[in-house]
Amino acid sequence: MTARYHPPVKRSVEIAGHKTSITLEPVFWDLLRDHARARRVPVNAIVARVDAARLEADEPTGLASAIRQYLVEELRRGAMA
């Protein structure tokens, strides 16, 4: 687990063969990594799913925000390992 209050960290991910950077707080990177590990899929696969759902729904939110919201929804549903 990372420090409680830490500035966001930028990391590169690949979505549909394209690299992009996402900036998330370390706690969200930790949750994302844990969520992917529990489902036995790469982090990039989770990010791609969130991105596709966001674009399909024509939501006017950025990818980082969509990832945060997805993770919180998963926590609320009890779907996080």
C-alpha positions in Angstrom: 0.0 0.0 0.0 1.3 3.5 -0.8 1.3 6.6 1.3 -2.2 7.9 2.2 -1.8 11.3 0.4 0.4 11.1 -2.6 0.3 13.1 -5.8 -1.0 11.5 -8.9 1.4 9.3 -10.9 1.5 9.1 -14.7 1.9 5.7 -16.4 1.7 4.5 -19.9 -0.9 1.9 -21.0 -1.8 0.4 -24.3 -5.3 0.4 -25.6 -6.1 -1.2 -28.9 -2.5 -1.1 -29.9 -2.1 2.6 -29.0 0.0 3.8 -26.1 -1.5 6.5 -23.9 -0.7 8.1 -20.6 -3.0 8.0 -17.6 -2.5 10.0 -14.4 -4.0 8.4 -11.3 -3.4 8.6 -7.6 -1.3 5.6 -6.3 -4.3 4.2 -4.4 -6.2 3.9 -7.8 -3.2 2.3 -9.5 -3.1 -0.2 -6.6 -6.8 -0.9 -6.9 -6.6 -1.3 -10.7 -3.6 -3.7 -10.4 -5.4 -5.7 -7.7 -8.6 -5.8 -9.7 -6.8 -7.0 -12.8 -4.8 -9.6 -10.9 -8.0 -11.0 -9.3 -9.5 -11.4 -12.8 -6.3 -12.8 -14.2 -6.2 -10.2 -17.0 -3.7 -7.4 -17.7 -4.3 -3.9 -16.4 -4.4 -2.8 -20.0 -7.4 -5.1 -20.6 -9.4 -3.4 -17.7 -8.4 0.0 -19.0 -9.5 -0.9 -22.5 -12.9 -2.2 -21.2 -13.5 1.1 -19.3 -12.4 3.1 -22.3 -14.7 1.2 -24.6 -17.7 1.5 -22.3 -17.0 5.2 -21.8 -16.9 5.8 -25.6 -19.9 3.6 -26.3 -22.0 5.5 -23.7 -20.7 8.8 -25.2 -19.8 9.9 -21.7 -18.1 13.3 -21.6 -15.6 12.2 -19.0 -11.8 11.7 -19.3 -10.4 8.2 -19.1 -8.7 8.7 -15.7 -12.0 9.8 -14.3 -13.8 6.9 -15.9 -11.3 4.5 -14.3 -11.7 6.0 -10.9 -15.5 5.8 -11.2 -15.3 2.2 -12.4 -13.2 1.2 -9.5 -15.5 2.9 -7.0 -18.5 1.2 -8.5 -16.7 -2.2 -8.3 -15.9 -1.6 -4.7 -19.6 -0.7 -4.0 -20.7 -3.8 -5.7 -18.3 -5.9 -3.7 -16.7 -7.1 -6.9 -13.2 -6.1 -5.8 -11.0 -8.8 -4.5 
